[in-house]
Amino acid sequence: MPIPPYVAHLRTMVGRELLWMPGVTAVVLRPAVDGSGEEVLLIRRTDNGEWTPITGIIDPGEDPHVTAEREALEEASVVIAVDRLVWVSAEPPVTHANGDLAQYLNHTFRCRWVSGDAAPGDDEATAAAWFRLDELPPMRGHFLDRIACAVENPRDVRLGP
């Protein structure tokens, strides 16, 4: 995945040390084409080949909901509207393939599709597609949890793991 310029600059100062990063997950939903429930937009990531919802790092000064909208257009070529924040959580530290350490403060948003055909929009995805909620491809548990939370659309924002 491309490293945002400001993160690349920080890395020149801190090397591979742990960075605290604000991020988003956009769970984009739309009515199923056959009218039987909802579908969720997923991308197949270039870096590891896994299916995930739309994700991204918040740029300095950018509102998290704007990041969700920007990332959906960049990664999957679709325009979305953010309905609401459904979950905020601190994720465990991760070591990226290049050895960089990061820990993410994730903001999960329930979003709705507005327009556009799902297709890779940049080099972060090799595929973008809609999946029925009962036919999701294999993916990591925390992404399944985020999708379930957005579909549930809880009255209060879920806090923590």
C-alpha positions in Angstrom: 0.0 0.0 0.0 1.3 3.5 -0.7 2.5 5.3 2.3 1.0 8.8 2.7 3.6 11.5 2.3 3.3 12.8 5.8 3.8 9.3 7.2 6.8 8.8 4.9 8.2 12.1 6.4 7.6 10.9 10.0 9.3 7.6 9.2 12.5 9.6 8.2 12.5 10.8 11.8 11.4 7.8 13.8 12.4 4.9 11.5 10.3 1.8 12.0 9.2 2.7 15.6 5.5 2.4 16.5 3.3 5.2 15.1 -0.2 5.9 16.4 -2.3 6.4 13.3 -6.0 7.5 13.0 -7.8 5.4 10.4 -11.3 4.7 9.0 -13.3 1.7 7.9 -16.1 2.5 5.5 -18.8 -0.2 5.5 -20.6 0.7 2.3 -24.1 -0.8 2.0 -26.7 -0.8 -0.8 -29.9 -2.7 -1.5 -29.2 -6.1 -3.1 -29.8 -6.1 -6.9 -32.4 -8.8 -6.5 -34.2 -6.9 -3.7 -33.4 -9.5 -1.0 -31.6 -7.5 1.7 -28.3 -5.6 1.5 -24.9 -5.9 -0.2 -21.6 -4.7 1.1 -18.8 -3.2 -1.0 -15.4 -5.0 -0.6 -12.0 -4.6 -2.2 -9.3 -7.2 -2.7 -6.1 -5.6 -1.3 -3.0 -5.5 -3.5 -0.6 -6.0 -0.6 -2.0 -9.3 0.7 -4.8 -10.4 -1.6 -7.4 -10.3 1.1 -11.0 -9.0 0.9 -11.8 -6.1 3.2 -14.2 -3.1 3.5 -12.8 0.2 2.4 -10.1 1.4 4.8 -7.6 4.2 5.0 -5.5 6.6 7.0 -6.9 10.0 8.0 -4.7 12.8 6.5 -3.7 15.7 8.8 -6.6 18.1 9.3 -9.0 15.8 7.4 -12.3 14.9 9.1 -12.7 11.1 9.5 -16.0 11.0 7.5 -14.3 12.8 4.6 -11.5 10.2 4.7 -14.2 7.4 4.3 -15.7 9.2 1.3 -12.2 9.9 -0.3 -11.0 6.3 0.2 -14.2 4.8 -1.3 -13.7 6.9 -4.5 -9.9 6.2 -4.6 -10.1 2.4 -3.8 -13.4 1.3 -5.4 -14.4 4.2 -7.8 -17.7 4.8 -6.0 -19.3 7.8 -4.5 -20.7 7.2 -1.0 -22.5 9.1 1.7 -21.6 8.5 5.4 -24.6 7.8 7.5 -23.0 7.6 10.9 -20.2 6.5 13.1 -20.9 3.1 14.6 -17.7 2.0 16.3 -14.4 3.5 17.6 -11.6 1.2 18.7 -7.9 1.0 19.3 -6.5 -1.9 17.3 -3.5 -4.0 18.4 -0.1 -3.0 17.1 0.8 -4.4 13.7 4.0 -4.9 11.9 3.7 -4.1 8.2 5.5 -6.1 5.5 8.2 -3.5 5.3 8.9 -3.8 9.0 7.1 -0.5 10.0 5.2 -0.7 13.3 1.8 1.0 13.6 -1.2 1.1 15.8 -4.6 2.3 14.5 -7.4 4.2 16.1 -10.2 3.0 13.9 -13.4 4.8 13.1 -16.0 2.5 11.5 -18.7 4.3 9.6 -22.0 2.9 8.2 -22.1 4.3 4.7 -24.5 4.1 1.7 -23.7 3.8 -2.0 -24.6 6.9 -4.1 -23.1 6.2 -7.5 -20.4 4.6 -9.5 -19.6 1.0 -10.6 -17.3 -0.9 -8.2 -13.9 -1.2 -9.8 -10.3 -0.7 -8.5 -9.6 3.0 -8.5 -5.9 2.9 -7.6 -3.1 0.5 -7.0 -4.4 -0.4 -3.5 -7.0 -2.8 -4.9 -6.9 -5.5 -7.5 -10.7 -5.9 -7.4 -13.8 -4.2 -6.0 -17.2 -5.9 -5.8 -20.5 -6.1 -4.0 -21.3 -9.1 -1.8 -24.5 -10.3 -0.3 -24.2 -10.2 3.5 -24.9 -14.0 3.6 -22.2 -14.7 0.9 -19.1 -12.8 2.2 -15.7 -14.1 1.1 -13.3 -15.2 3.8 -11.8 -12.3 5.7 -10.2 -11.4 9.0 -12.6 -11.5 12.0 -12.2 -7.8 12.9 -13.5 -6.9 9.4 -16.4 -9.2 9.8 -17.1 -7.6 13.2 -17.0 -4.1 11.7 -19.4 -5.1 8.9 -21.8 -6.8 11.4 -21.7 -3.6 13.6 -22.5 -1.3 10.6 -25.4 -3.6 9.5 -26.8 -3.8 13.1 -26.6 0.1 13.1 -26.6 0.3 17.0 -28.3 3.3 18.6 -25.0 4.2 20.4 -21.5 4.2 19.0 -19.7 1.0 20.1 -16.6 1.8 22.1 -13.6 -0.5 22.3 -13.1 -4.1 21.1 
